[in-house]
Amino acid sequence: MRGPLVLIEPYANRLGGHHQRTLVALAQARPGSLVIAPHGIVSDAARALREADARLVTAPAGPVSTMLLALSRLAAGLSSACQRVFCSRRWPRRLRRVPHQITLIARCLAEASALRSGRRLESGADAVVILTASEALHGAAALLGGQPHLRFVHEAVTSEDAVVRLLGRLARRGEQRVVAVYPTQAVGDQFATVFADLPAVVGPFAVDDGRRLSDAERDGGRAAFDIPAAEAVVCLVGGWWPYKDITVVDAALDRLKEPLHLVVVGSPLDEAVLERWRSLSDLRVHTVPGPVSESVLRLVYAAADAALVTRRPGTGKESGLVMDAARLGVPLIVSEHDDALTTRLHGQPWALTFPAGDPDALADALHTVIRQPPEHPGAQAPGLLGMRTAAEQADCLTRTFAPLRTKES
């Protein structure tokens, strides 16, 4: 029997995404694990963790942890105030970047607080992992937190400016108490040029929990949106962030020549674009404002003949939407924005790919789904994308953490 993990998830208070799902799955794989959610946790995840016999902590343990979290919240408040002040483009770029630099410091302090709590409450964990870590100040988090750890770095939201770089250099020795885990090689390559000395490995974040959609759920999904079984449905899941190519979706839908239902869920969405889609004669739009719970998300996927994932060329971060579709058993329509992902999907009967940025090719793929829905991905699909089961992921994290434990002792 393997031992418990310390799992830190700063985003546990947010609905949506696959953060909570991976958190819960890992806690279920290692009963007795300590879960630290420094900013709180959504009720569904908290209930699942209690059922998994996990120890859930949402408040700092000890005076130093309390002080660090208080400083983090103070910095986060200052960042929000600066964002309101410097939101206009009339300000120089270096001033408009100030709030983002303060956010990096706030995230570091919150991580350090959670690490100190973990060290105080569970000294014998098989691994200490920050599941959604900041892209900066890795060594500072380890030094202030007094705890070696693994940290999943999903993407570079912002880069370090002079002050944050200086803080990073001052804490450089702390980087030897950290191993960064990058979900894709593309993300790893991106960070390797910035943090050349930071120990790192590449491995997927999302895990396969084995909870594929049932036939009853598929029938229920259609009923929930009042869509007849014989009519084609595509779902578009997730907020419309800049790396998502909604422009090509817009142009492709305008080229539709056959009826299609489109289920749109997430936040933020562009209401003007949605209104334009509602005016199209061959398209019926169903919207579910997000973020949404896991149960609602399963309902959306269950209603769909395929999930549409579009990215701008060169986007190399792990797609939780692609992973969700594979583990749930939902066919995919995916842009060829990431060469590694395209290679894995090539030739799979449940995945239709199209050149990124090409609305004509996307329209052709949509017509293919309308005329003949693809077969559902089989149970081997998650493995094809590199996903591990929760137990396999927990074991992998344990092996990766072992050298840090040996070095520390």
Disulfide bonds with the S-S distance in Angstrom:
none
